[in-house]
Amino acid sequence: MPFIRDFSTDILIIGCGAAGMAAAVAAADSGAEVIVADDRPVPGGILPQCVHSGFGLGRYGQELTGPEYSEREFRRFRASSAVYFPGCRVLSLSPDRTAMVSSSDGLKSIRFRECILAAGCRERSIWSLPVSGTRPEGVYTAGEAQEMTELGGYDIGSRVFILGSGDIGQIMARRFVQLGKTVVGMAEQRGELGGMKRNQEECIRAFSIPVILNSTVSAIHGYPRLTGVTLHHLDSGSDELIECDTLISALGLEPDRELAESLRNESGYSAWLHFCGNADFVHEIADSASAQGEKTGKIAAESALNSRNGGL
């Protein structure tokens, strides 16, 4: 039987990105005991891989890169009384307010009064679409590509095609050009570009990224490495072969609430479970996620402190 270490706290926060760190600081400053569990080895969520600017204007009054914004948030987090468990994956949440957590030093059982889910969001991959053909190397979501190039230093390809024109797709299109790659095109099924106008100007137009509207990828070619995709034009019904060795899908984000699904009932979720950041809804900017995290942390702390005399 595995050895399980037992912990208890007022508030368990799952995720140590922009929202999770802000929630932890706010809750701890309100007098609550806080444990933050995060499956990544370092804090910040996806912020460390977002090397572009565009963060911090609302929160700090100046424009920062993702790593710079993360560092400022972590300083506040580190100065708080919150306990940080990096590299810990929460396996389950139970109705009795217990979380089972896996880590390199064994299993942990954490009992809590309130729980804040700040686990971020998930990307929709190309495999969520009715795409035929092979399953070769060279196919990534935009977030995967960003992490591999910015944090891992990997060279993932030279001729890149991007499906979807959301913000991260546009940002990665610019980044690939900056890295000396050829972006052969960006397909968008709608009749207009997605994303923020700022990214349209600073990424697409400034770097002359070819955009094909009213189109989608219908087939993938090549094995073991991608050699091209079939682009289906939705307006004309015609198909076009696009030669590329890398396909990036930027098909949108969905809040990651997998841990909470077992707790859902006809009336919704338990009152002790709170959502913030991208686990609640997808925020356009990290400043907004941090602001919501602060608010959620204060609400959870108030509930936890009010119930503390009643026991866990």
C-alpha positions in Angstrom: 0.0 0.0 0.0 1.5 3.4 -1.0 2.5 5.9 1.7 0.2 8.9 1.7 1.1 12.1 3.4 -1.8 14.0 4.8 -2.2 17.8 4.7 -5.0 20.2 5.6 -5.7 23.8 4.7 -8.3 26.4 4.5 -8.0 26.8 0.7 -6.6 24.6 -2.0 -5.7 26.3 -5.2 -5.1 24.1 -8.3 -2.9 25.9 -10.8 -0.1 28.5 -10.3 -0.6 30.7 -13.4 -1.7 34.3 -13.4 -5.1 33.6 -11.8 -3.8 31.0 -9.3 -1.0 33.2 -8.0 -3.2 36.2 -7.6 -5.9 34.2 -5.8 -3.3 32.7 -3.4 -1.9 36.1 -2.5 -5.4 37.6 -1.9 -6.6 34.6 0.2 -3.4 34.5 2.3 -3.5 38.3 2.9 -7.1 37.8 4.1 -5.8 35.5 6.8 -6.6 32.1 5.2 -4.2 29.1 5.1 -3.5 28.4 1.4 -1.9 25.5 -0.5 -1.2 25.9 -4.2 -0.7 22.7 -6.2 0.6 22.9 -9.8 1.6 20.2 -12.2 4.3 22.4 -13.8 7.8 22.5 -12.2 7.9 26.3 -12.2 5.1 28.9 -11.5 3.5 31.1 -14.1 1.4 28.7 -16.2 1.9 29.5 -19.9 3.3 33.0 -19.1 7.0 31.9 -19.3 6.6 30.7 -22.9 4.9 34.0 -24.0 8.0 35.9 -24.8 6.1 38.6 -26.7 5.0 41.9 -25.1 1.4 42.8 -24.3 1.1 42.0 -20.6 0.8 44.3 -17.6 -0.6 47.5 -18.9 -3.8 47.2 -16.8 -2.0 45.8 -13.7 1.3 47.5 -13.7 0.9 50.5 -16.0 3.6 49.3 -18.4 4.0 46.8 -21.1 5.8 43.6 -20.2 6.6 40.2 -21.8 5.0 37.1 -20.4 8.1 36.1 -18.4 8.4 39.6 -16.9 4.7 39.6 -15.9 5.1 36.1 -14.4 8.2 37.2 -12.4 6.3 40.2 -10.9 3.4 38.0 -9.9 5.6 35.4 -8.4 7.4 37.9 -6.2 4.1 38.8 -4.6 3.2 35.1 -4.4 6.5 34.2 -2.8 6.2 36.9 -0.2 2.8 35.6 0.9 2.2 32.8 3.4 0.8 30.5 0.7 2.4 27.0 0.6 3.6 26.0 -2.9 3.6 22.4 -4.2 5.2 22.5 -7.7 5.3 19.4 -9.9 2.2 18.0 -8.2 -0.8 16.8 -10.3 -4.2 16.7 -8.6 -5.7 13.4 -9.5 -9.1 13.8 -8.0 -11.4 16.0 -6.0 -13.9 14.3 -3.6 -17.2 15.6 -2.3 -15.8 15.3 1.3 -13.4 18.1 0.3 -10.3 16.0 -0.2 -7.9 16.1 -3.1 -5.6 13.3 -4.0 -2.3 14.6 -5.3 0.6 12.8 -7.1 4.1 14.1 -6.8 7.7 12.9 -7.1 7.9 12.2 -3.4 4.7 10.2 -3.3 1.0 10.7 -2.9 -0.5 13.5 -0.9 -4.0 13.8 0.5 -5.1 17.4 1.0 -8.2 18.3 3.0 -9.6 21.8 2.5 -12.6 24.0 3.3 -12.6 25.8 -0.1 -11.1 24.9 -3.4 -10.2 27.3 -6.3 -9.8 25.7 -9.7 -7.3 27.8 -11.7 -6.0 25.1 -14.0 -6.3 27.2 -17.2 -7.7 25.9 -20.5 -7.1 23.4 -23.2 -6.5 23.8 -26.9 -8.6 22.2 -29.5 -6.4 20.1 -31.7 -6.6 19.4 -35.5 -7.8 15.9 -34.5 -11.1 17.4 -33.2 -12.0 18.1 -36.8 -13.1 15.7 -39.5 -9.7 15.5 -41.1 -8.6 12.6 -43.3 -5.2 11.3 -44.2 -2.1 10.3 -42.3 -0.9 11.1 -38.7 2.6 12.3 -39.3 5.2 14.3 -37.3 5.0 18.0 -37.6 1.5 18.6 -36.4 1.1 20.7 -33.3 -1.3 23.0 -31.5 -0.2 26.6 -31.2 0.5 26.3 -27.5 2.6 23.2 -28.0 4.6 24.9 -30.7 5.1 27.9 -28.5 6.3 25.8 -25.6 8.7 23.8 -27.8 10.3 26.8 -29.5 10.4 29.2 -26.6 11.2 27.0 -23.7 12.7 23.9 -25.3 14.6 25.7 -28.1 13.4 23.1 -30.7 13.4 23.7 -34.4 10.0 22.2 -35.3 10.0 22.9 -39.0 10.7 25.4 -41.8 7.5 25.7 -43.9 4.6 26.4 -41.6 0.9 26.4 -42.3 -1.5 27.7 -39.6 -5.1 26.7 -39.2 -7.2 29.2 -37.3 -6.6 33.0 -36.9 -7.0 33.4 -33.1 -4.6 35.5 -31.1 -2.1 32.7 -30.4 -2.1 31.6 -34.0 -1.3 35.2 -35.1 1.4 35.6 -32.5 3.0 32.3 -33.5 2.8 33.3 -37.2 4.9 36.4 -36.4 7.3 34.4 -34.2 8.0 31.8 -36.9 8.9 34.6 -39.4 11.2 36.1 -36.7 12.9 32.7 -36.4 13.5 32.7 -40.1 10.8 30.2 -41.1 8.4 30.6 -44.0 4.7 30.9 -43.0 3.1 29.6 -46.2 -0.4 30.6 -45.1 -3.1 31.0 -42.4 -6.5 29.5 -43.0 -9.7 30.9 -41.3 -13.1 29.3 -41.9 -14.9 32.5 -41.3 -15.0 35.5 -43.6 -12.8 37.6 -41.4 -9.8 37.4 -39.2 -10.2 36.5 -35.5 -8.2 37.8 -32.6 -7.5 41.2 -31.2 -7.1 44.1 -33.7 -3.6 44.8 -32.2 -2.4 41.3 -33.2 -4.0 41.7 -36.6 -1.9 44.8 -37.2 1.3 43.8 -35.4 1.4 40.1 -36.5 -0.5 39.6 -39.7 -0.2 42.8 -41.6 3.2 43.9 -40.3 4.7 40.5 -41.2 2.7 40.0 -44.4 1.3 36.7 -43.4 -0.9 35.2 -46.2 -4.4 34.7 -45.0 -7.0 32.5 -46.8 -10.5 33.2 -45.5 -13.5 30.8 -45.8 -11.3 27.8 -45.8 -10.2 24.9 -43.7 -7.9 21.9 -43.7 -9.6 18.7 -44.9 -6.7 16.3 -45.3 -3.2 15.7 -44.1 -0.4 14.2 -46.2 2.9 12.6 -45.7 4.6 10.0 -43.4 6.5 9.9 -41.2 6.9 13.7 -41.7 4.1 16.0 -42.9 4.5 17.0 -46.5 1.4 19.0 -47.1 -2.3 19.6 -46.4 -5.4 19.8 -48.5 -7.1 23.2 -48.1 -10.8 23.1 -48.7 -12.3 26.4 -49.9 -15.7 26.7 -48.2 -17.0 29.4 -50.6 -16.2 27.6 -53.9 -16.1 24.0 -52.7 -12.7 23.5 -54.4 -9.6 21.9 -52.9 -6.0 23.0 -53.0 -2.8 21.2 -52.0 -0.5 23.3 -49.8 3.0 22.0 -49.4 4.4 22.4 -45.8 6.3 20.4 -43.2 4.6 21.9 -40.1 0.9 22.3 -39.4 -0.1 24.5 -36.4 -3.7 24.4 -35.2 -5.1 27.5 -33.5 -8.7 26.4 -33.1 -9.6 28.0 -29.9 -9.5 27.3 -26.1 -11.8 25.6 -23.7 -11.8 26.0 -19.9 -10.2 22.9 -18.3 -12.8 21.7 -15.7 -12.0 18.0 -15.9 -11.3 17.7 -12.2 -14.7 19.3 -11.4 -16.9 17.0 -13.6 -17.3 14.4 -10.9 -18.6 17.0 -8.5 -21.3 18.4 -10.8 -25.0 17.7 -10.2 -28.3 19.0 -11.4 -28.0 22.2 -9.5 -24.4 22.9 -10.6 -21.2 22.6 -8.6 -20.7 22.6 -4.8 -20.6 26.0 -3.1 -17.0 25.4 -1.9 -15.7 25.0 -5.5 -14.7 28.2 -7.2 -13.4 28.8 -10.8 -11.1 31.6 -11.8 -8.9 32.6 -14.7 -9.1 30.6 -17.9 -10.7 27.7 -16.0 -13.8 30.0 -15.6 -13.7 31.6 -19.1 -11.0 32.4 -21.6 -9.5 35.8 -20.8 -8.0 37.9 -23.6 -5.2 39.2 -21.3 -3.5 37.9 -18.2 -4.2 41.2 -16.4 -7.9 40.2 -16.4 -7.2 36.7 -15.2 -5.1 38.1 -12.3 -7.8 40.6 -11.3 -10.4 37.8 -11.3 -8.0 35.6 -9.2 -7.7 38.3 -6.6 -11.5 38.6 -6.3 -12.0 34.9 -6.1 -9.3 34.5 -3.5 -11.0 37.0 -1.2 -14.4 35.4 -1.6 -13.0 31.9 -0.9 -11.0 33.2 2.1 -14.1 34.8 3.6 -16.1 31.5 3.3 -13.2 29.5 4.7 -12.7 31.7 7.7 -16.4 31.8 8.4 -16.5 28.0 8.5 -13.2 27.4 10.3 -14.8 27.0 13.8 -17.0 24.2 12.4 -14.1 22.0 11.5 -13.2 20.4 8.2 
